[in-house]
Every structure is written in C-alpha cells, then in structure tokens.
Amino acid sequence: MFFSFAVCERLTSPSPTVIIDTTRRPRAIGNRAGTLVKKVVRKMGIPTVSATYGKMNGIMEWENLSDTEKQYLVQIPPPGYIITQVVRDIASHQNMTTTGVLFDESIELDQKSSTLLQNIPTRTTIRKVQPSRQKIQEQILKMKGSDTAYYFVIGPTETINLALDVAESNNMTGREYSWYLVSLVEVSFYYDLVLLVVKAIKSSAEKGIWPNEIQYSSCDTKVNPEDRKDFKLLNALKQEAHDGIFGQFVIKETGGSYQELELKMRKLTFIDNKITEPKLIPPFVYKNVDENGTVTFSGYCVELLDEIKEILNFDYTISETKDNKFGTMNDKLEWDGMIRDLVDKVSPISNKAEIALGPISVMAERETVVDFTVPYYDLVGISILMKKPSVPSSLFKFLTVLEANVWACILAAYFITSFLMFMFDRLSPYSYYNNKEKYKDDDEDEKRDFSLKESLWFCMTSLTPQGGGEAPRNLSGRLVAATWWLFGFIIIASYTANLAAFLTVSRLDSPIESLDDLAKQYKIKYAPQESTSAATYFERMAYIEEKFYEIWKNMSLDDSLNETERAKLAVWDYPVSDKYTKIWWTMKETGMPKTFEEGIDKVLASKGSQEGFAFIGADSTQVKYAVMTNCELISVGSEFSRKPLALAVQQGSPLKDQLSSA
C-alpha cells in the first residue's frame, strides 16, 4: 500500500503534462512499478506513452481501451521486437538445418522463443544465458555436442565477446561453423522517443489544441474518459515528422506503432593464422636452409603474401607440400598435390592448407573443387626448354673430312712413292745421278739429284698448285712420278668434294622451333613435368582425339546408314588427327620428370640440340628464369595453352574475396 501511495503522490504532485513509461516487460515478476503506473495513468486519465515490449494491445492494464483512451494512452515498443524476424529471415535464407540461439536477460525473447523459428525446417535450440563465461560455455558446448552448425548470439557487446571467446578457445571458428551476432543499442530509441513526444506536445500547445492547465483527480477517483477528449496525443505524434537515429516513427490509430529500423549485416571472418602450402618453383618460391637448419621461404609469391598480410592484418604459417605436386585428377576423380590438401577441408584438429602458394594455373577442372583469387600473372603458356645448339670447333677439323684409315693409306702411298723414286734414281743408268757428265752443260735448274729427301719434297709439292718441279731423267722415275700425279689428282678431287659435302650437311639439320617439329623427329625425346598443367593438357588432348575417333568409327560402321551416306563418309579414312595421341604416347615412353629441376638436368645431359631431351615446361616464366640463369639452355618456339596464374583457396572460402581485394 505504501508503494502504491508513493506512486500516486508522484503522479499528482506536480501534475505531469505527459508520462513516458520505459518499463520494459509487461506483467514481469518484480515489475510492480510498471504495472502500477499503467493502472494509475489509465484510472486518472494521464496522457502516457509506454515503451513496454509486447504486441499490439498487449498490455493487460490497457485492455479494451475506448476510442478516447486510445488517443492519450499510446504504446510504442522498442525495436527489439525485430530480432524475431531477423533470425527467421537469416535462417530461412541460409537453409539452416541446425540452429542454436543464445540470448541474455537484456533481450525480451522469452515469450517468442516457442515460435521463433516456427514453420522453418531447422532443428533449433534456444537458451537464455547469464552474462558469464562459464554459463555461456556450458550452453555452447551442449549445442556443439548436438552437431549445431549455426549460432545466433543476441545481446550486448559484453555477451557477444564472451561467446566469441568461448568459440575461439574451443576451435569453433572454422568453416563448418557460422556465427551471427545481433546487438541492440536501445539508448538511441529512448532518446528518439523522448524527443518525439516533447516536440509533439510543444507543437500542439503552440497550435492551441493542447490544454494549458491540467488538473487530475486523486488516485481514489476514476476519471471519465470523455473528460479527456482534448488530449489528442496520438494525433500529435502522427503529425510530428521526426527522423530519429534509427529511423522514422510510424504511429497507427489501431495500435502497433513502431520505429522504422534499418539493419546492417557485416561479415566477420576469423583470419588470425592461415596455413599456406607452397610449391617450390623459383623464382616464385625458394626454400632456404641456414647453417642452423632453420628453414625459411622467399620468392615472388612469398613477397606477395607478405604484402597482403600487411593489408588484411593476419598471420600465416608455411607448410611444404609432401608430394611436391600442383595437383591433378586421376581416373578415380581423386586429386593429389596441393589441390588435394585444399579439397580436404580444414577442421579444428587438422593442419590442412587453406592457401596454395605458387605458379598455379587456373584450369577448368581445378575450379570445380577449389576457388582461385584474381590472377597475379596473366596468361602464362607452355614452353619448350632445350639445350642451346653449339657449333663444334677444332683446329684439325679439316682432317675429319676423311676417315683415319684413308689418311693412313695416303701417307703410306706417299712414303712408298718417294722411296721408289729414290731407288729408281739410284739404280737407273739414265738418271742424272748416274750421268752427271752427260748433263754437265745443262742449266743448274735442270740438274736435280733425287735423293730420299728430294724425293719426299717432290711428292709433297706435286700435290700443290705450285707443282713438284723438274721431273726425273730416267724413264722408270718418270713413270713413278706420273703415277703419283694421277693418284694425287684423284685424292685432291675426292677431298675437295667431301669437304664441300661435309660443310653443307652440317648445316642441313633444321633446328627445333615448335611442338610440331618435336613430334616429327625421333632423336630428341620430350616430356613435361609429372602432375602439372602441361601433362594434363597433353593427356586431355589425346583423350579428345580418342573420343572423336570413337565417334567417327561408330558413325562409319553404323549399319543403319544407306549406301549414299556411307559413300560420303568414305572420303576420309581417318578424319581426326592423332597428333596428340602420338605425342602423349611418346611422353609416357620417355618418362616424365618428377620435378622441374630433374627436367633441367635431363636437358643439360643432352649431347646437343639435335639429340637428347627437350623439357616441356608448364609455366613459361619458369622456363624464362631457367634460361636467364643458365647459358646452356634456350627457350624454343612460342607459348601455347596459355592460362593465368593465381592463388588457390578452398571452395567457398571467404579468403577468395579478401585476398583478391587486397
């Protein structure tokens, strides 16, 4: 009774112009003041704006209001009612199957909890919690045990922070969990409401439609509502156009007044520490090991990730891929390499990669299982790496025109002829040596003694354009000389012809300038690196040729075709090229290098540009880098099958947009 008397005395002394009731909950335990105020103001006929939660005409003390009472007893609930619709809309739009809702005492959700997600196909757990870490953790872990994937936390910032802290400490911030955080700032609503009421009363008073002097009876006397017909509070509120912090107030005569509310949904992603898996390919990624055994990584891609890290403010851990492969799909539709590690989703107890780092080609089949960021390098194609052609040089290269046994026979003939000429000159009675008296009057130039030394000189100079000089006097010596001249003529002619042919043939070998040139020859083996986009490209091209061949074969052997149609198909025996089928078969026979370095080593081990191994690099930038760092290598032909390079992330990962926008 004392409490009721105190409330009554406060309402009548002095007499208020209007009362703004901010009691939150109707008929709540411990809310005696709110209940009593609503009874008293109705009994005394005091204009009142109530900000109590509840549906239209949901205040028990204000049931069955007359039309006059509806003009001065107005209910405008806070915007917390919109929470129900927010949760319903999000759950329906996201097709949630398991939903957990946590709210604290600051949110009026008790009466709506039973119908919160009614008619939505989702298993829902709704719990009211105390703002303590222990209580919140108990409820979250219970929901986690029931395989709840979607969580709503509704309450002030303190409660939301506690819930997020519990989620992070229990590894519940991965991709398999989604958290929706809803907070209320009701201070703005009450500020807008008070300002609306004051401005409405002031405007009505200035227009002279609001009573200047208001007298109220005692609490014991019930006023007749018709005596308050001058209190047009509802109309005054409707005429006052006030845009509050939240939005404009909508006042309805039939009840259900509210403040318009625009909600903003912000996306929060946990990117504190990401696991990055690199593919060691210079200059994109280097692996460095110092004298203490500490492993660090560097290169273009690592520097790129460092720049993104500074923008997005996150940390990352680099974990080297186990099989050192980019990732290809086998016949069982299973992936290997970095793509496999991305396909295996990250869980709270796993260390699978979330970012694949390196020169990863954007391929259609890879895009079916992972997402790619915006390309950091546009249109990189397949290129051919070979050993640079070298022209062999030798001081005695002219001797290679004839084989060694031929040169040996020529030398033998030279010495034998010289010796025979010497012997015949000594034994013949007609030689100058044996008839010096006979030729004593001849010129000195004609007197020639064919000693062994002179015979060797004669045979030598006879092979030159200068000639051998004075011939022997004796007939036998002249026959030997004539025979040597004939032999020398034949040898010189043969040598000259072979030398010309030798120089010509050495230039007839056409260099390899394209993939077609490689496919047409057999001396040079070729293959791409295993499990790369280049290997996939040739495998797919061979597969397509095989498919087209099967289609053509089935069509040409179709018994349902008439003679005319069959004659049309008979023009081509095999209308589909088998170029890539042969190339792929050769590659498999040759054997594919498992690493880029192994491919370079096989190229360097080649005997030359016309015999050995040609490495087909999946990334022309790697080939260019290898050529720049090794003078024995050369890039052949133009690029083909060009694709962009990008970072790869898990499919559906928010990292795709974040890394792309950085």
Sequence and secondary structure as in RCSB ss.txt:
>XXXX:A:sequence
MFFSFAVCERLTSPSPTVIIDTTRRPRAIGNRAGTLVKKVVRKMGIPTVSATYGKMNGIMEWENLSDTEKQYLVQ
IPPPGYIITQVVRDIASHQNMTTTGVLFDESIELDQKSSTLLQNIPTRTTIRKVQPSRQKIQEQILKMKGSDTAY
YFVIGPTETINLALDVAESNNMTGREYSWYLVSLVEVSFYYDLVLLVVKAIKSSAEKGIWPNEIQYSSCDTKVNP
EDRKDFKLLNALKQEAHDGIFGQFVIKETGGSYQELELKMRKLTFIDNKITEPKLIPPFVYKNVDENGTVTFSGY
CVELLDEIKEILNFDYTISETKDNKFGTMNDKLEWDGMIRDLVDKVSPISNKAEIALGPISVMAERETVVDFTVP
YYDLVGISILMKKPSVPSSLFKFLTVLEANVWACILAAYFITSFLMFMFDRLSPYSYYNNKEKYKDDDEDEKRDF
SLKESLWFCMTSLTPQGGGEAPRNLSGRLVAATWWLFGFIIIASYTANLAAFLTVSRLDSPIESLDDLAKQYKIK
YAPQESTSAATYFERMAYIEEKFYEIWKNMSLDDSLNETERAKLAVWDYPVSDKYTKIWWTMKETGMPKTFEEGI
DKVLASKGSQEGFAFIGADSTQVKYAVMTNCELISVGSEFSRKPLALAVQQGSPLKDQLSSA
>XXXX:A:secstr
 HHHHHHHHHHHSS  S EEE    TT TT HHHHHHHHHHHHHT  EEE    STT  GGGTT  HHHHHHEEE
   GGGHHHHHHHHHHHHTT SEEEEEE TTS  TTTGGGTTTTSS EEEEEE  SSHHHHHHHHHHHHHTT  E
EEEES HHHHHHHHHHHHHTT  STT EEEEE   HHHHHHHHHHHHHHHHHHHHHHT S SS     TTS   G
GGGTT  HHHHHHH   B SS BEE  TTS  EE            SEEEEEE   TTT EEEE TT  EEEESH
HHHHHHHHHHHHT EEEE   SS     B TTS B HHHHHHHS   TT    SEEEEEEE  HHHHTTEEE S 
SEEEEEEEEEEE       TTGGGGGS HHHHHHHHHHHHHHHHHHHHHHHH TTSTTT TTTTTTS GGG    
 HHHHHHHHHHTTSTT   S  SSHHHHHHHHHHHHHHHHHHHHHHHHHHHHHHHTTTS    SHHHHHH SSEE
EEE TTSHHHHHHHHHHHHHHHHHHHHHHHHT TT  HHHHHHHTT S  S  HHHHHHHHHHHH   SSHHHHH
HHHHTSSBTTBEEEEEES HHHHHHHHHH TTEEEEEEEEEEEEEEEEEETT THHHHHHH 
